[in-house]
Amino acid sequence: MKIINNTDLSYEQIGEVMDFIIKTSEVDTQYYGKKERLKVNRLSKVIKIQIRYLKRYVEWGFDYE
């Protein structure tokens, strides 16, 4: 897993957001090259999240909108 954090959130807060996404997401097929884009309101800011399923790992990117 690779985390790209372009926000001022701590990694503890990033982990909480990731746990929430994993717990609330519906079961779907994961395949090489798949991308998911989400928006989450956290601490009165909108955070854009991009999840990319790569050949050897999953990449999570966090940016502000």
All heavy atoms as TSV, in Angstrom:
chain	resi	resn	atom	element	x	y	z
A	1	MET	N	N	0.854	-1.169	0.000
A	1	MET	CA	C	0.000	0.000	0.000
A	1	MET	C	C	0.901	1.233	0.000
A	1	MET	O	O	1.905	1.273	0.699
A	1	MET	CB	C	-0.890	0.006	1.234
A	1	MET	CG	C	-1.769	1.209	1.296
A	1	MET	SD	S	-2.823	1.368	2.759
A	1	MET	CE	C	-3.227	-0.259	3.213
A	2	LYS	N	N	0.501	2.222	-0.776
A	2	LYS	CA	C	1.213	3.491	-0.832
A	2	LYS	C	C	0.208	4.598	-0.538
A	2	LYS	O	O	-0.887	4.609	-1.097
A	2	LYS	CB	C	1.830	3.681	-2.209
A	2	LYS	CG	C	2.598	4.972	-2.363
A	2	LYS	CD	C	3.231	5.062	-3.744
A	2	LYS	CE	C	3.997	6.346	-3.899
A	2	LYS	NZ	N	4.577	6.458	-5.241
A	3	ILE	N	N	0.580	5.535	0.335
A	3	ILE	CA	C	-0.291	6.653	0.692
A	3	ILE	C	C	0.373	7.945	0.239
A	3	ILE	O	O	1.516	8.220	0.615
A	3	ILE	CB	C	-0.554	6.691	2.206
A	3	ILE	CG1	C	-1.257	5.410	2.651
A	3	ILE	CG2	C	-1.378	7.919	2.573
A	3	ILE	CD1	C	-1.384	5.267	4.143
A	4	ILE	N	N	-0.351	8.724	-0.561
A	4	ILE	CA	C	0.121	10.037	-0.992
A	4	ILE	C	C	-0.749	11.066	-0.295
A	4	ILE	O	O	-1.927	11.203	-0.601
A	4	ILE	CB	C	0.030	10.188	-2.523
A	4	ILE	CG1	C	0.871	9.107	-3.201
A	4	ILE	CG2	C	0.480	11.574	-2.952
A	4	ILE	CD1	C	0.667	9.017	-4.684
A	5	ASN	N	N	-0.153	11.791	0.653
A	5	ASN	CA	C	-0.907	12.735	1.480
A	5	ASN	C	C	-0.535	14.163	1.102
A	5	ASN	O	O	0.516	14.654	1.480
A	5	ASN	CB	C	-0.598	12.471	2.961
A	5	ASN	CG	C	-1.391	13.365	3.880
A	5	ASN	OD1	O	-2.279	14.078	3.454
A	5	ASN	ND2	N	-1.054	13.327	5.151
A	6	ASN	N	N	-1.383	14.828	0.329
A	6	ASN	CA	C	-1.182	16.224	-0.050
A	6	ASN	C	C	-2.094	17.144	0.756
A	6	ASN	O	O	-2.556	18.162	0.270
A	6	ASN	CB	C	-1.431	16.412	-1.550
A	6	ASN	CG	C	-0.420	15.662	-2.379
A	6	ASN	OD1	O	0.741	15.562	-2.018
A	6	ASN	ND2	N	-0.866	15.115	-3.493
A	7	THR	N	N	-2.361	16.751	1.997
A	7	THR	CA	C	-3.206	17.530	2.901
A	7	THR	C	C	-2.417	17.772	4.184
A	7	THR	O	O	-1.295	17.291	4.329
A	7	THR	CB	C	-4.501	16.766	3.237
A	7	THR	OG1	O	-4.169	15.596	3.976
A	7	THR	CG2	C	-5.268	16.381	1.986
A	8	ASP	N	N	-3.038	18.479	5.114
A	8	ASP	CA	C	-2.391	18.667	6.412
A	8	ASP	C	C	-2.936	17.699	7.462
A	8	ASP	O	O	-2.722	17.880	8.655
A	8	ASP	CB	C	-2.532	20.110	6.887
A	8	ASP	CG	C	-3.979	20.547	7.054
A	8	ASP	OD1	O	-4.883	19.782	6.681
A	8	ASP	OD2	O	-4.208	21.657	7.561
A	9	LEU	N	N	-3.626	16.651	7.020
A	9	LEU	CA	C	-4.139	15.641	7.941
A	9	LEU	C	C	-2.997	14.758	8.432
A	9	LEU	O	O	-2.057	14.467	7.687
A	9	LEU	CB	C	-5.182	14.760	7.243
A	9	LEU	CG	C	-6.451	15.442	6.750
A	9	LEU	CD1	C	-7.318	14.440	6.004
A	9	LEU	CD2	C	-7.223	16.036	7.905
A	10	SER	N	N	-3.099	14.315	9.673
A	10	SER	CA	C	-2.098	13.387	10.204
A	10	SER	C	C	-2.388	11.996	9.638
A	10	SER	O	O	-3.479	11.721	9.135
A	10	SER	CB	C	-2.158	13.358	11.726
A	10	SER	OG	O	-3.366	12.739	12.156
A	11	TYR	N	N	-1.410	11.124	9.759
A	11	TYR	CA	C	-1.613	9.762	9.259
A	11	TYR	C	C	-2.636	9.008	10.106
A	11	TYR	O	O	-3.278	8.085	9.608
A	11	TYR	CB	C	-0.288	9.017	9.154
A	11	TYR	CG	C	0.464	9.442	7.921
A	11	TYR	CD1	C	1.469	10.388	7.978
A	11	TYR	CD2	C	0.115	8.930	6.670
A	11	TYR	CE1	C	2.130	10.794	6.826
A	11	TYR	CE2	C	0.765	9.334	5.525
A	11	TYR	CZ	C	1.777	10.262	5.616
A	11	TYR	OH	O	2.410	10.672	4.464
A	12	GLU	N	N	-2.821	9.405	11.338
A	12	GLU	CA	C	-3.874	8.814	12.156
A	12	GLU	C	C	-5.249	9.168	11.576
A	12	GLU	O	O	-6.119	8.308	11.454
A	12	GLU	CB	C	-3.767	9.313	13.595
A	12	GLU	CG	C	-4.815	8.734	14.523
A	12	GLU	CD	C	-4.671	9.240	15.947
A	12	GLU	OE1	O	-3.748	10.019	16.234
A	12	GLU	OE2	O	-5.511	8.849	16.769
A	13	GLN	N	N	-5.439	10.432	11.196
A	13	GLN	CA	C	-6.698	10.869	10.585
A	13	GLN	C	C	-6.893	10.210	9.220
A	13	GLN	O	O	-8.008	9.810	8.876
A	13	GLN	CB	C	-6.727	12.385	10.455
A	13	GLN	CG	C	-6.773	13.108	11.782
A	13	GLN	CD	C	-6.533	14.596	11.660
A	13	GLN	OE1	O	-5.766	15.046	10.823
A	13	GLN	NE2	N	-7.197	15.367	12.511
A	14	ILE	N	N	-5.820	10.089	8.453
A	14	ILE	CA	C	-5.891	9.407	7.152
A	14	ILE	C	C	-6.340	7.961	7.370
A	14	ILE	O	O	-7.184	7.445	6.635
A	14	ILE	CB	C	-4.515	9.442	6.445
A	14	ILE	CG1	C	-4.144	10.865	6.062
A	14	ILE	CG2	C	-4.477	8.504	5.251
A	14	ILE	CD1	C	-4.787	11.398	4.821
A	15	GLY	N	N	-5.785	7.307	8.374
A	15	GLY	CA	C	-6.165	5.925	8.681
A	15	GLY	C	C	-7.629	5.802	9.056
A	15	GLY	O	O	-8.299	4.839	8.663
A	16	GLU	N	N	-8.154	6.767	9.810
A	16	GLU	CA	C	-9.571	6.745	10.167
A	16	GLU	C	C	-10.445	6.874	8.930
A	16	GLU	O	O	-11.468	6.189	8.806
A	16	GLU	CB	C	-9.875	7.872	11.144
A	16	GLU	CG	C	-9.272	7.676	12.521
A	16	GLU	CD	C	-9.415	8.895	13.414
A	16	GLU	OE1	O	-9.989	9.915	12.960
A	16	GLU	OE2	O	-8.934	8.846	14.561
A	17	VAL	N	N	-10.060	7.752	8.009
A	17	VAL	CA	C	-10.820	7.921	6.767
A	17	VAL	C	C	-10.759	6.635	5.943
A	17	VAL	O	O	-11.780	6.171	5.415
A	17	VAL	CB	C	-10.286	9.121	5.951
A	17	VAL	CG1	C	-10.913	9.176	4.569
A	17	VAL	CG2	C	-10.521	10.426	6.694
A	18	MET	N	N	-9.579	6.025	5.850
A	18	MET	CA	C	-9.433	4.774	5.094
A	18	MET	C	C	-10.282	3.660	5.711
A	18	MET	O	O	-10.950	2.920	4.982
A	18	MET	CB	C	-7.965	4.369	5.034
A	18	MET	CG	C	-7.116	5.267	4.169
A	18	MET	SD	S	-5.355	4.946	4.286
A	18	MET	CE	C	-5.233	3.306	3.607
A	19	ASP	N	N	-10.266	3.543	7.037
A	19	ASP	CA	C	-11.087	2.536	7.709
A	19	ASP	C	C	-12.562	2.745	7.418
A	19	ASP	O	O	-13.299	1.790	7.149
A	19	ASP	CB	C	-10.859	2.566	9.220
A	19	ASP	CG	C	-9.517	1.988	9.627
A	19	ASP	OD1	O	-8.901	1.263	8.815
A	19	ASP	OD2	O	-9.093	2.260	10.763
A	20	PHE	N	N	-13.016	4.008	7.461
A	20	PHE	CA	C	-14.418	4.318	7.176
A	20	PHE	C	C	-14.773	3.910	5.747
A	20	PHE	O	O	-15.821	3.298	5.512
A	20	PHE	CB	C	-14.677	5.815	7.380
A	20	PHE	CG	C	-16.055	6.244	6.987
A	20	PHE	CD1	C	-17.133	5.956	7.797
A	20	PHE	CD2	C	-16.270	6.909	5.794
A	20	PHE	CE1	C	-18.417	6.344	7.432
A	20	PHE	CE2	C	-17.537	7.298	5.419
A	20	PHE	CZ	C	-18.618	7.014	6.239
A	21	ILE	N	N	-13.917	4.213	4.787
A	21	ILE	CA	C	-14.181	3.873	3.381
A	21	ILE	C	C	-14.234	2.363	3.197
A	21	ILE	O	O	-15.126	1.838	2.535
A	21	ILE	CB	C	-13.123	4.507	2.462
A	21	ILE	CG1	C	-13.296	6.015	2.448
A	21	ILE	CG2	C	-13.211	3.941	1.047
A	21	ILE	CD1	C	-12.179	6.767	1.774
A	22	ILE	N	N	-13.290	1.662	3.799
A	22	ILE	CA	C	-13.249	0.203	3.650
A	22	ILE	C	C	-14.474	-0.446	4.275
A	22	ILE	O	O	-15.071	-1.357	3.692
A	22	ILE	CB	C	-11.947	-0.355	4.260
A	22	ILE	CG1	C	-10.747	0.083	3.406
A	22	ILE	CG2	C	-12.001	-1.870	4.378
A	22	ILE	CD1	C	-9.400	-0.166	4.049
A	23	LYS	N	N	-14.905	0.029	5.445
A	23	LYS	CA	C	-16.057	-0.564	6.131
A	23	LYS	C	C	-17.374	-0.277	5.422
A	23	LYS	O	O	-18.291	-1.086	5.456
A	23	LYS	CB	C	-16.132	-0.057	7.570
A	23	LYS	CG	C	-15.069	-0.644	8.460
A	23	LYS	CD	C	-15.165	-0.093	9.858
A	23	LYS	CE	C	-14.030	-0.618	10.714
A	23	LYS	NZ	N	-14.029	-0.037	12.060
A	24	THR	N	N	-17.508	0.899	4.794
A	24	THR	CA	C	-18.785	1.276	4.194
A	24	THR	C	C	-18.879	0.982	2.703
A	24	THR	O	O	-19.952	1.131	2.133
A	24	THR	CB	C	-19.067	2.772	4.414
A	24	THR	OG1	O	-18.017	3.540	3.825
A	24	THR	CG2	C	-19.189	3.090	5.886
A	25	SER	N	N	-17.794	0.563	2.085
A	25	SER	CA	C	-17.853	0.312	0.642
A	25	SER	C	C	-18.516	-1.033	0.378
A	25	SER	O	O	-18.405	-1.970	1.163
A	25	SER	CB	C	-16.460	0.341	0.028
A	25	SER	OG	O	-15.679	-0.707	0.542
A	26	GLU	N	N	-19.210	-1.091	-0.732
A	26	GLU	CA	C	-19.842	-2.340	-1.111
A	26	GLU	C	C	-18.820	-3.214	-1.830
A	26	GLU	O	O	-17.858	-2.730	-2.414
A	26	GLU	CB	C	-21.064	-2.083	-1.994
A	26	GLU	CG	C	-20.824	-1.136	-3.142
A	26	GLU	CD	C	-22.105	-0.820	-3.874
A	26	GLU	OE1	O	-22.927	-0.092	-3.329
A	26	GLU	OE2	O	-22.243	-1.305	-4.995
A	27	VAL	N	N	-19.026	-4.517	-1.764
A	27	VAL	CA	C	-18.088	-5.462	-2.360
A	27	VAL	C	C	-18.147	-5.310	-3.881
A	27	VAL	O	O	-19.216	-5.325	-4.479
A	27	VAL	CB	C	-18.442	-6.907	-1.943
A	27	VAL	CG1	C	-17.509	-7.897	-2.596
A	27	VAL	CG2	C	-18.412	-7.033	-0.430
A	28	ASP	N	N	-16.977	-5.137	-4.473
A	28	ASP	CA	C	-16.888	-4.938	-5.908
A	28	ASP	C	C	-15.637	-5.642	-6.416
A	28	ASP	O	O	-14.709	-5.902	-5.659
A	28	ASP	CB	C	-16.818	-3.434	-6.222
A	28	ASP	CG	C	-17.078	-3.121	-7.680
A	28	ASP	OD1	O	-17.589	-4.000	-8.404
A	28	ASP	OD2	O	-16.772	-1.994	-8.090
A	29	THR	N	N	-15.596	-5.918	-7.689
A	29	THR	CA	C	-14.433	-6.556	-8.286
A	29	THR	C	C	-13.264	-5.587	-8.314
A	29	THR	O	O	-13.409	-4.435	-8.705
A	29	THR	CB	C	-14.756	-7.010	-9.726
A	29	THR	OG1	O	-15.881	-7.869	-9.692
A	29	THR	CG2	C	-13.578	-7.729	-10.334
A	30	GLN	N	N	-12.119	-6.051	-7.883
A	30	GLN	CA	C	-10.908	-5.244	-7.931
A	30	GLN	C	C	-10.007	-5.839	-9.004
A	30	GLN	O	O	-9.765	-7.038	-9.023
A	30	GLN	CB	C	-10.197	-5.258	-6.586
A	30	GLN	CG	C	-11.030	-4.654	-5.497
A	30	GLN	CD	C	-10.377	-4.777	-4.145
A	30	GLN	OE1	O	-9.341	-5.396	-3.997
A	30	GLN	NE2	N	-11.005	-4.209	-3.140
A	31	TYR	N	N	-9.521	-4.997	-9.896
A	31	TYR	CA	C	-8.680	-5.476	-10.982
A	31	TYR	C	C	-7.565	-4.469	-11.239
A	31	TYR	O	O	-7.656	-3.298	-10.873
A	31	TYR	CB	C	-9.503	-5.714	-12.252
A	31	TYR	CG	C	-10.311	-4.520	-12.687
A	31	TYR	CD1	C	-9.760	-3.551	-13.526
A	31	TYR	CD2	C	-11.620	-4.344	-12.258
A	31	TYR	CE1	C	-10.486	-2.445	-13.921
A	31	TYR	CE2	C	-12.351	-3.235	-12.643
A	31	TYR	CZ	C	-11.780	-2.301	-13.480
A	31	TYR	OH	O	-12.505	-1.200	-13.860
A	32	TYR	N	N	-6.524	-4.942	-11.863
A	32	TYR	CA	C	-5.359	-4.130	-12.187
A	32	TYR	C	C	-5.770	-2.956	-13.066
A	32	TYR	O	O	-6.445	-3.136	-14.067
A	32	TYR	CB	C	-4.339	-5.026	-12.898
A	32	TYR	CG	C	-3.210	-4.308	-13.569
A	32	TYR	CD1	C	-2.220	-3.702	-12.821
A	32	TYR	CD2	C	-3.124	-4.248	-14.945
A	32	TYR	CE1	C	-1.168	-3.050	-13.431
A	32	TYR	CE2	C	-2.080	-3.601	-15.567
A	32	TYR	CZ	C	-1.103	-3.004	-14.800
A	32	TYR	OH	O	-0.071	-2.347	-15.402
A	33	GLY	N	N	-5.427	-1.749	-12.652
A	33	GLY	CA	C	-5.752	-0.554	-13.414
A	33	GLY	C	C	-7.029	0.150	-12.989
A	33	GLY	O	O	-7.334	1.225	-13.484
A	34	LYS	N	N	-7.773	-0.424	-12.066
A	34	LYS	CA	C	-9.024	0.183	-11.614
A	34	LYS	C	C	-8.740	1.437	-10.792
A	34	LYS	O	O	-7.806	1.479	-10.008
A	34	LYS	CB	C	-9.812	-0.806	-10.764
A	34	LYS	CG	C	-11.127	-0.269	-10.259
A	34	LYS	CD	C	-11.853	-1.302	-9.432
A	34	LYS	CE	C	-13.138	-0.737	-8.884
A	34	LYS	NZ	N	-13.828	-1.714	-8.046
A	35	LYS	N	N	-9.547	2.482	-10.995
A	35	LYS	CA	C	-9.434	3.723	-10.230
A	35	LYS	C	C	-10.785	4.046	-9.609
A	35	LYS	O	O	-11.818	3.899	-10.252
A	35	LYS	CB	C	-9.036	4.892	-11.119
A	35	LYS	CG	C	-7.646	4.821	-11.653
A	35	LYS	CD	C	-7.339	6.055	-12.484
A	35	LYS	CE	C	-5.978	5.955	-13.117
A	35	LYS	NZ	N	-5.682	7.135	-13.942
A	36	GLU	N	N	-10.744	4.479	-8.368
A	36	GLU	CA	C	-11.947	4.952	-7.683
A	36	GLU	C	C	-11.683	6.368	-7.215
A	36	GLU	O	O	-10.605	6.669	-6.725
A	36	GLU	CB	C	-12.269	4.076	-6.471
A	36	GLU	CG	C	-12.643	2.665	-6.800
A	36	GLU	CD	C	-12.973	1.868	-5.555
A	36	GLU	OE1	O	-13.521	2.440	-4.593
A	36	GLU	OE2	O	-12.668	0.677	-5.541
A	37	ARG	N	N	-12.672	7.235	-7.361
A	37	ARG	CA	C	-12.556	8.616	-6.889
A	37	ARG	C	C	-13.704	8.895	-5.934
A	37	ARG	O	O	-14.856	8.634	-6.249
A	37	ARG	CB	C	-12.580	9.574	-8.066
A	37	ARG	CG	C	-11.340	9.466	-8.913
A	37	ARG	CD	C	-11.349	10.463	-10.058
A	37	ARG	NE	N	-10.130	10.409	-10.806
A	37	ARG	CZ	C	-9.928	9.618	-11.844
A	37	ARG	NH1	N	-10.872	8.804	-12.243
A	37	ARG	NH2	N	-8.770	9.640	-12.478
A	38	LEU	N	N	-13.357	9.434	-4.771
A	38	LEU	CA	C	-14.340	9.712	-3.731
A	38	LEU	C	C	-14.121	11.107	-3.182
A	38	LEU	O	O	-13.032	11.670	-3.299
A	38	LEU	CB	C	-14.178	8.708	-2.578
A	38	LEU	CG	C	-14.145	7.234	-2.927
A	38	LEU	CD1	C	-13.571	6.446	-1.780
A	38	LEU	CD2	C	-15.536	6.767	-3.236
A	39	LYS	N	N	-15.159	11.652	-2.556
A	39	LYS	CA	C	-15.049	12.911	-1.826
A	39	LYS	C	C	-15.598	12.686	-0.432
A	39	LYS	O	O	-16.646	12.071	-0.260
A	39	LYS	CB	C	-15.834	14.030	-2.521
A	39	LYS	CG	C	-15.227	14.453	-3.825
A	39	LYS	CD	C	-15.976	15.616	-4.421
A	39	LYS	CE	C	-15.362	15.983	-5.758
A	39	LYS	NZ	N	-16.063	17.085	-6.389
A	40	VAL	N	N	-14.863	13.197	0.566
A	40	VAL	CA	C	-15.235	13.018	1.962
A	40	VAL	C	C	-15.151	14.366	2.656
A	40	VAL	O	O	-14.199	15.117	2.454
A	40	VAL	CB	C	-14.274	12.008	2.648
A	40	VAL	CG1	C	-14.576	11.907	4.120
A	40	VAL	CG2	C	-14.352	10.656	1.995
A	41	ASN	N	N	-16.161	14.679	3.466
A	41	ASN	CA	C	-16.100	15.886	4.306
A	41	ASN	C	C	-15.440	15.508	5.616
A	41	ASN	O	O	-15.916	14.643	6.342
A	41	ASN	CB	C	-17.506	16.423	4.583
A	41	ASN	CG	C	-18.116	17.052	3.362
A	41	ASN	OD1	O	-17.426	17.671	2.582
A	41	ASN	ND2	N	-19.418	16.879	3.203
A	42	ARG	N	N	-14.335	16.171	5.910
A	42	ARG	CA	C	-13.594	15.885	7.140
A	42	ARG	C	C	-13.110	17.196	7.728
A	42	ARG	O	O	-12.417	17.958	7.061
A	42	ARG	CB	C	-12.412	14.969	6.827
A	42	ARG	CG	C	-11.530	14.633	7.969
A	42	ARG	CD	C	-12.179	13.579	8.818
A	42	ARG	NE	N	-11.237	13.198	9.871
A	42	ARG	CZ	C	-11.561	12.458	10.862
A	42	ARG	NH1	N	-12.767	11.987	10.965
A	42	ARG	NH2	N	-10.685	12.168	11.774
A	43	LEU	N	N	-13.497	17.474	8.959
A	43	LEU	CA	C	-13.097	18.705	9.651
A	43	LEU	C	C	-13.463	19.937	8.833
A	43	LEU	O	O	-12.662	20.843	8.647
A	43	LEU	CB	C	-11.593	18.683	9.951
A	43	LEU	CG	C	-11.101	17.516	10.799
A	43	LEU	CD1	C	-9.590	17.504	10.858
A	43	LEU	CD2	C	-11.701	17.569	12.179
A	44	SER	N	N	-14.666	19.953	8.297
A	44	SER	CA	C	-15.249	21.036	7.495
A	44	SER	C	C	-14.455	21.340	6.225
A	44	SER	O	O	-14.498	22.444	5.707
A	44	SER	CB	C	-15.428	22.318	8.330
A	44	SER	OG	O	-14.175	22.896	8.632
A	45	LYS	N	N	-13.720	20.372	5.724
A	45	LYS	CA	C	-13.011	20.497	4.445
A	45	LYS	C	C	-13.367	19.304	3.576
A	45	LYS	O	O	-13.596	18.209	4.079
A	45	LYS	CB	C	-11.494	20.521	4.658
A	45	LYS	CG	C	-11.012	21.709	5.453
A	45	LYS	CD	C	-9.516	21.669	5.630
A	45	LYS	CE	C	-9.042	22.841	6.451
A	45	LYS	NZ	N	-7.596	22.802	6.689
A	46	VAL	N	N	-13.425	19.518	2.268
A	46	VAL	CA	C	-13.717	18.432	1.344
A	46	VAL	C	C	-12.391	17.841	0.884
A	46	VAL	O	O	-11.518	18.543	0.384
A	46	VAL	CB	C	-14.540	18.932	0.135
A	46	VAL	CG1	C	-14.771	17.806	-0.849
A	46	VAL	CG2	C	-15.858	19.516	0.600
A	47	ILE	N	N	-12.256	16.532	1.059
A	47	ILE	CA	C	-11.037	15.830	0.684
A	47	ILE	C	C	-11.352	14.927	-0.499
A	47	ILE	O	O	-12.292	14.139	-0.450
A	47	ILE	CB	C	-10.507	14.990	1.857
A	47	ILE	CG1	C	-10.232	15.890	3.047
A	47	ILE	CG2	C	-9.259	14.223	1.449
A	47	ILE	CD1	C	-9.943	15.132	4.313
A	48	LYS	N	N	-10.561	15.053	-1.553
A	48	LYS	CA	C	-10.680	14.167	-2.714
A	48	LYS	C	C	-9.754	12.981	-2.491
A	48	LYS	O	O	-8.592	13.156	-2.153
A	48	LYS	CB	C	-10.266	14.875	-3.999
A	48	LYS	CG	C	-11.174	15.993	-4.407
A	48	LYS	CD	C	-10.846	16.524	-5.782
A	48	LYS	CE	C	-9.376	16.866	-5.919
A	48	LYS	NZ	N	-9.032	17.482	-7.194
A	49	ILE	N	N	-10.292	11.800	-2.703
A	49	ILE	CA	C	-9.516	10.578	-2.518
A	49	ILE	C	C	-9.524	9.802	-3.820
A	49	ILE	O	O	-10.571	9.606	-4.426
A	49	ILE	CB	C	-10.107	9.712	-1.390
A	49	ILE	CG1	C	-10.166	10.511	-0.103
A	49	ILE	CG2	C	-9.317	8.427	-1.225
A	49	ILE	CD1	C	-10.959	9.859	0.986
A	50	GLN	N	N	-8.353	9.398	-4.241
A	50	GLN	CA	C	-8.241	8.562	-5.434
A	50	GLN	C	C	-7.568	7.262	-5.024
A	50	GLN	O	O	-6.490	7.269	-4.437
A	50	GLN	CB	C	-7.411	9.238	-6.515
A	50	GLN	CG	C	-7.242	8.353	-7.739
A	50	GLN	CD	C	-6.539	9.059	-8.867
A	50	GLN	OE1	O	-6.909	10.154	-9.229
A	50	GLN	NE2	N	-5.525	8.431	-9.412
A	51	ILE	N	N	-8.226	6.152	-5.329
A	51	ILE	CA	C	-7.685	4.829	-5.028
A	51	ILE	C	C	-7.360	4.159	-6.356
A	51	ILE	O	O	-8.227	4.027	-7.216
A	51	ILE	CB	C	-8.690	3.977	-4.234
A	51	ILE	CG1	C	-9.153	4.718	-2.984
A	51	ILE	CG2	C	-8.089	2.625	-3.891
A	51	ILE	CD1	C	-10.335	4.070	-2.297
A	52	ARG	N	N	-6.103	3.771	-6.513
A	52	ARG	CA	C	-5.675	3.098	-7.745
A	52	ARG	C	C	-5.176	1.701	-7.390
A	52	ARG	O	O	-4.341	1.539	-6.503
A	52	ARG	CB	C	-4.548	3.870	-8.428
A	52	ARG	CG	C	-4.992	5.178	-8.960
A	52	ARG	CD	C	-3.909	5.959	-9.644
A	52	ARG	NE	N	-2.647	5.234	-9.798
A	52	ARG	CZ	C	-1.615	5.686	-10.488
A	52	ARG	NH1	N	-1.670	6.831	-11.091
A	52	ARG	NH2	N	-0.502	4.986	-10.564
A	53	TYR	N	N	-5.707	0.711	-8.105
A	53	TYR	CA	C	-5.292	-0.673	-7.900
A	53	TYR	C	C	-4.224	-0.981	-8.937
A	53	TYR	O	O	-4.520	-1.151	-10.113
A	53	TYR	CB	C	-6.490	-1.615	-8.044
A	53	TYR	CG	C	-7.544	-1.357	-6.990
A	53	TYR	CD1	C	-8.598	-0.478	-7.230
A	53	TYR	CD2	C	-7.467	-1.963	-5.756
A	53	TYR	CE1	C	-9.550	-0.219	-6.264
A	53	TYR	CE2	C	-8.425	-1.719	-4.776
A	53	TYR	CZ	C	-9.456	-0.850	-5.040
A	53	TYR	OH	O	-10.389	-0.595	-4.075
A	54	LEU	N	N	-2.986	-1.037	-8.495
A	54	LEU	CA	C	-1.861	-1.279	-9.384
A	54	LEU	C	C	-1.457	-2.755	-9.338
A	54	LEU	O	O	-2.038	-3.535	-8.600
A	54	LEU	CB	C	-0.702	-0.363	-9.004
A	54	LEU	CG	C	-1.058	1.131	-9.005
A	54	LEU	CD1	C	0.079	1.949	-8.435
A	54	LEU	CD2	C	-1.410	1.602	-10.395
A	55	LYS	N	N	-0.464	-3.090	-10.108
A	55	LYS	CA	C	-0.079	-4.490	-10.235
A	55	LYS	C	C	0.383	-5.099	-8.911
A	55	LYS	O	O	0.034	-6.222	-8.588
A	55	LYS	CB	C	1.028	-4.613	-11.277
A	55	LYS	CG	C	1.285	-6.008	-11.737
A	55	LYS	CD	C	2.218	-5.990	-12.920
A	55	LYS	CE	C	2.299	-7.362	-13.542
A	55	LYS	NZ	N	3.109	-7.347	-14.756
A	56	ARG	N	N	1.169	-4.353	-8.139
A	56	ARG	CA	C	1.735	-4.918	-6.915
A	56	ARG	C	C	1.200	-4.312	-5.629
A	56	ARG	O	O	1.490	-4.820	-4.548
A	56	ARG	CB	C	3.245	-4.775	-6.943
A	56	ARG	CG	C	3.866	-5.562	-8.064
A	56	ARG	CD	C	5.364	-5.466	-8.015
A	56	ARG	NE	N	5.930	-6.137	-9.158
A	56	ARG	CZ	C	6.554	-7.291	-9.095
A	56	ARG	NH1	N	6.689	-7.896	-7.944
A	56	ARG	NH2	N	7.041	-7.843	-10.176
A	57	TYR	N	N	0.480	-3.219	-5.714
A	57	TYR	CA	C	-0.014	-2.571	-4.501
A	57	TYR	C	C	-1.182	-1.656	-4.835
A	57	TYR	O	O	-1.509	-1.439	-5.989
A	57	TYR	CB	C	1.095	-1.789	-3.783
A	57	TYR	CG	C	1.719	-0.684	-4.616
A	57	TYR	CD1	C	1.230	0.609	-4.568
A	57	TYR	CD2	C	2.814	-0.938	-5.448
A	57	TYR	CE1	C	1.796	1.624	-5.324
A	57	TYR	CE2	C	3.386	0.067	-6.205
A	57	TYR	CZ	C	2.865	1.338	-6.140
A	57	TYR	OH	O	3.423	2.337	-6.890
A	58	VAL	N	N	-1.795	-1.126	-3.782
A	58	VAL	CA	C	-2.899	-0.165	-3.920
A	58	VAL	C	C	-2.383	1.201	-3.497
A	58	VAL	O	O	-1.723	1.327	-2.473
A	58	VAL	CB	C	-4.102	-0.578	-3.029
A	58	VAL	CG1	C	-5.216	0.447	-3.135
A	58	VAL	CG2	C	-4.603	-1.948	-3.409
A	59	GLU	N	N	-2.684	2.217	-4.299
A	59	GLU	CA	C	-2.231	3.577	-4.017
A	59	GLU	C	C	-3.424	4.440	-3.600
A	59	GLU	O	O	-4.419	4.492	-4.312
A	59	GLU	CB	C	-1.583	4.164	-5.267
A	59	GLU	CG	C	-1.089	5.572	-5.111
A	59	GLU	CD	C	-0.507	6.085	-6.389
A	59	GLU	OE1	O	0.667	5.818	-6.666
A	59	GLU	OE2	O	-1.266	6.747	-7.139
A	60	TRP	N	N	-3.303	5.086	-2.438
A	60	TRP	CA	C	-4.327	5.990	-1.925
A	60	TRP	C	C	-3.774	7.407	-2.031
A	60	TRP	O	O	-2.724	7.687	-1.465
A	60	TRP	CB	C	-4.629	5.696	-0.470
A	60	TRP	CG	C	-5.327	4.399	-0.205
A	60	TRP	CD1	C	-4.800	3.149	-0.316
A	60	TRP	CD2	C	-6.665	4.225	0.231
A	60	TRP	NE1	N	-5.734	2.213	0.025
A	60	TRP	CE2	C	-6.889	2.843	0.375
A	60	TRP	CE3	C	-7.697	5.099	0.531
A	60	TRP	CZ2	C	-8.096	2.325	0.785
A	60	TRP	CZ3	C	-8.906	4.576	0.955
A	60	TRP	CH2	C	-9.109	3.197	1.076
A	61	GLY	N	N	-4.483	8.298	-2.728
A	61	GLY	CA	C	-4.077	9.689	-2.843
A	61	GLY	C	C	-5.086	10.599	-2.167
A	61	GLY	O	O	-6.295	10.459	-2.385
A	62	PHE	N	N	-4.611	11.529	-1.347
A	62	PHE	CA	C	-5.470	12.451	-0.607
A	62	PHE	C	C	-5.099	13.885	-0.999
A	62	PHE	O	O	-3.937	14.278	-0.870
A	62	PHE	CB	C	-5.284	12.272	0.902
A	62	PHE	CG	C	-5.756	10.932	1.401
A	62	PHE	CD1	C	-4.950	9.818	1.329
A	62	PHE	CD2	C	-7.017	10.793	1.950
A	62	PHE	CE1	C	-5.372	8.585	1.790
A	62	PHE	CE2	C	-7.470	9.572	2.415
A	62	PHE	CZ	C	-6.639	8.466	2.326
A	63	ASP	N	N	-6.095	14.661	-1.447
A	63	ASP	CA	C	-5.915	16.065	-1.834
A	63	ASP	C	C	-7.119	16.857	-1.358
A	63	ASP	O	O	-8.209	16.309	-1.177
A	63	ASP	CB	C	-5.829	16.219	-3.361
A	63	ASP	CG	C	-4.522	15.736	-3.919
A	63	ASP	OD1	O	-3.478	16.214	-3.471
A	63	ASP	OD2	O	-4.566	14.865	-4.829
A	64	TYR	N	N	-6.928	18.160	-1.199
A	64	TYR	CA	C	-8.065	19.034	-0.936
A	64	TYR	C	C	-8.707	19.429	-2.251
A	64	TYR	O	O	-8.057	19.508	-3.283
A	64	TYR	CB	C	-7.628	20.316	-0.205
A	64	TYR	CG	C	-7.301	20.097	1.243
A	64	TYR	CD1	C	-6.059	20.438	1.751
A	64	TYR	CD2	C	-8.237	19.551	2.104
A	64	TYR	CE1	C	-5.760	20.219	3.084
A	64	TYR	CE2	C	-7.944	19.333	3.435
A	64	TYR	CZ	C	-6.711	19.675	3.917
A	64	TYR	OH	O	-6.416	19.473	5.237
A	65	GLU	N	N	-10.008	19.669	-2.192
A	65	GLU	CA	C	-10.733	20.101	-3.388
A	65	GLU	C	C	-10.497	21.562	-3.660
A	65	GLU	O	O	-10.333	22.389	-2.835
A	65	GLU	CB	C	-12.220	19.831	-3.212
A	65	GLU	CG	C	-13.000	20.133	-4.456
A	65	GLU	CD	C	-14.410	19.638	-4.360
A	65	GLU	OE1	O	-15.117	20.055	-3.433
A	65	GLU	OE2	O	-14.776	18.807	-5.184
